[in-house]
C-alpha cells in the first residue's frame, strides 16, 4: 500500500518505474541515482518495505543527513524495544536524530514497566547516549516522575489515600486517573444515574452505593471527578489519559 501511494504521488511514469525498481532491489545505492526531488521518497520507501532483520544494515547505508535515516533508526529501535533487547534499542535510539528522544522515552517506559529498578538504572545511560536530550532523562524531570507515578498508581484499587504533597507530577497523574475512572463510570452501566447527578449540578454522594473502591478519590480531586462525569455525559469524551490494562476494569461497578 505504501509503495502504491508513493507511486501515485510521483505522477511521472518514468520516475515511478525507477522507484519501483529501486524498491525491488532493496539497495540504498539505487536511491542515490535520483535527484534531491525523489531521493528522499526512494529512501523512505525502502525503510518502509525492507524486512525488519535487514533494516539495520539499510540504516547504515543511508546518508547520515538524509530524511529517511532518523525514521530508519527509530524503526530499528522500536523493534528492539518490542523484543526486549535493551542494548540494541539504546544504540538505535541514539542514532535516530529528530526521533531520538521519543525512541529513548519508549525504551525507558518499556523497561520501567517490566522492572522499575532496571528502568531507573537505564536513565543515566540514556542521558549519556543522547546528551542533547539529557534533561528529558533526568530522574528528577517532571516527565520521568509523572511516568513513575502513573505506573505506580494506575492499578491501585483505592486512590483516596494518595498524598502528593508538593509534587506537581503526582497531582497531574491523579487528576488524569480520577477523570478517566469517572468518565468510564458515567459511560457505563450506571450512566443514567451519574448523568442525572451531573445534570442537576450535584456532586456524587460518598455514601452512594454505586461508588466502588475503584471510584474513590483523594482530597482535592472533586474537580477531576466532575470533569470525567461531565465529559462522558455530554459527549466530550477525549479518551483515557491514564488507561490501565483491561478496559473492563475501567467501567463503573
Buried (B, 14 or more C-beta within 10 A) or exposed (E): EEBEEBBEEBEEEEBBEBBBEBBEEBEBEBBBEBEEEBBBBBBBBBBBEBEEEEBBEBBEBBBEEBBBBBBBBBBBBBBBBEEEBBEBBBBBBBBBBEBBBBBBBBBBBBBBEEEEEEBBEBBEBBBEBBEEBBEBBBEEBEBBBBBBBBBEBBEBEEBBEBEBEEBEBBBBBBBBBBBBBBBBBBBBEBBEBBBEBBEEEEEBEEEEEBBEEBBBBBEEBEEBBBBBBBBBBEEEBEEBBBBBEEEEEBBBB
